[in-house]
C-alpha cells in the first residue's frame, strides 16, 4: 500500500502555466471587457491548465461518497446514533438523498463506497464494498486505526480514482457519510494546522454549546493521548482520523495524479484535502473548493490552505452536496470559454 501511495505522489505535477497563459489569451479576446466575468475566467483558465487542452470539459463527472463509522461517537459527540450511517448509505443507493437529487441535476454519477460502515450492507449497483473494518476505534482512548489500515484506506481511494479515470472521468467530486465524522475531521485539522480544537469544533448535526465544548475536549484528549505527528499525514489519519477521511485523501491524490478537475466539498472533505496537501502540496493546483460550509472549522482550514471557495450558502450537510451545486459554476465557465464569440467574430472593435 505504501508503494502505491509513494508512486502516486511522484506522479502529481503542477498545473501547466503555459496552458494557463494560452487560456488567458483566449479569454481576453472574447467579446467582453477584460476581466469582466471575474472568477469564471479564473476557473476555466485553471481547468485548461489542468487538462492541457483548449477544449475543456468536465465530462464524465463522478461524485465519490466514502462512508465509514467512528468509535469516538461513544463520547457523545453526535446527536444521531451510529446506525444512521448504514441507513443513509441505503438511501444513497436508492437515489433519495440530497446528493442523489443534486447529482442528477448536475449530470454527475454517484459512487458510494463502504470503507468502514459498522454494518454489513447488501451489494448494489451504486455501492462498492471496500470495508476495512466495522468503524474505527475510539481515538479518545487510543489510535483510531493502525498505520497499515490508514495506508490501505488511502490506497483504496487512489485506486478508485484511477479506475474512474480509465472509465473516462474528467471530474471527481468528494463526498462523505459517517455519523460523528466532524469530530475526527476536527482532530485531523487541529493536528496538522496546530489550531486549537476549541477554535475548530462546530455543531455538526446540531449540537448545543455544551455539546460543542464536549467535542472540543474529546478532540484535545485524543491528540494528547495519541500524539499524532503533524508532519506525517498517515500518522495523523491513523491516530485521530477515519476510514472515509483517509479514503477521500486517496481519492484526491489519485484524481490529481490523473489530471482530473477535483472538487472538494465541505469540512470532512477539506480535512481529507489537508492530509493530501501535507503528503503532496502540488495537489492544490487541481483543487476547487466547492463552498464554505456552516461548520466553524471549515473556514479556518480553508484559510490555512489559501483556498477561496466558489460558494457560501450556509450548507453543512456533507455528502458532496456543495460540490454538486458548485459544478454548475464550473460548467458555466467552460461554456463561456467554448462558446462565446471573439471580438473579430462579433465584428466589434477591441479597445
C-alpha positions, 0 to 999 in steps of 0.5 A: 500500500505504501508503494502505491501511495509513494508512486502516486505522489511522484506522479502529481505535477503542477498545473501547466502555466503555459496552458494557463497563459494560452487560456488567458489569451483566449479569454481576453479576446472574447467579446467582453471587457477584460476581466469582466466575468471575474472568477469564471475566467479564473476557473476555466483558465485553471481547468485548461491548465489542468487538462492541457487542452483548449477544449475543456470539459468536465465530462464524465463527472463522478461524485465519490461518497466514502462512508465509514463509522467512528468509535469516538461517537461513544463520547457523545459527540453526535446527536444521531446514533451510529446506525444512521450511517448504514441507513443513509448509505441505503438511501444513497443507493436508492437515489433519495438523498440530497446528493442523489437529487443534486447529482442528477441535476448536475449530470454527475454519477454517484459512487458510494463506497463502504470503507468502514460502515459498522454494518454489513450492507447488501451489494448494489449497483451504486455501492462498492464494498471496500470495508476495512473494518466495522468503524474505527476505534475510539481515538479518545482512548487510543489510535483510531486505526493502525498505520497499515489500515490508514495506508490501505484506506488511502490506497483504496481511494487512489485506486478508485480514482484511477479506475474512474479515470480509465472509465473516462472521468474528467471530474471527481467530486468528494463526498462523505457519510459517517455519523460523528465524522466532524469530530475526527475531521476536527482532530485531523485539522487541529493536528496538522494546522496546530489550531486549537480544537476549541477554535475548530469544533462546530455543531455538526448535526446540531449540537448545543454549546455544551455539546460543542465544548464536549467535542472540543475536549474529546478532540484535545484528549485524543491528540494528547493521548495519541500524539499524532505527528503533524508532519506525517499525514498517515500518522495523523489519519491513523491516530485521530482520523477515519476510514472515509477521511483517509479514503477521500485523501486517496481519492484526491491524490489519485484524481490529481495524479490523473489530471482530473478537475477535483472538487472538494466539498465541505469540512470532512472533505477539506480535512481529507484535502489537508492530509493530501496537501501535507503528503503532496502540496502540488495537489492544490493546483487541481483543487476547487473548493466547492463552498464554505460550509456552516461548520466553524472549522471549515473556514479556518482550514480553508484559510490555512490552505489559501483556498477561496471557495466558489460558494457560501450558502450556509450548507453543512450537510456533507455528502458532496452536496456543495460540490454538486451545486458548485459544478454548475459554476464550473460548467458555466465557465467552460461554456463561456470559454467554448462558446462565446464569440471573439471580438473579430467574430462579433465584428466589434472593435477591441479597445 
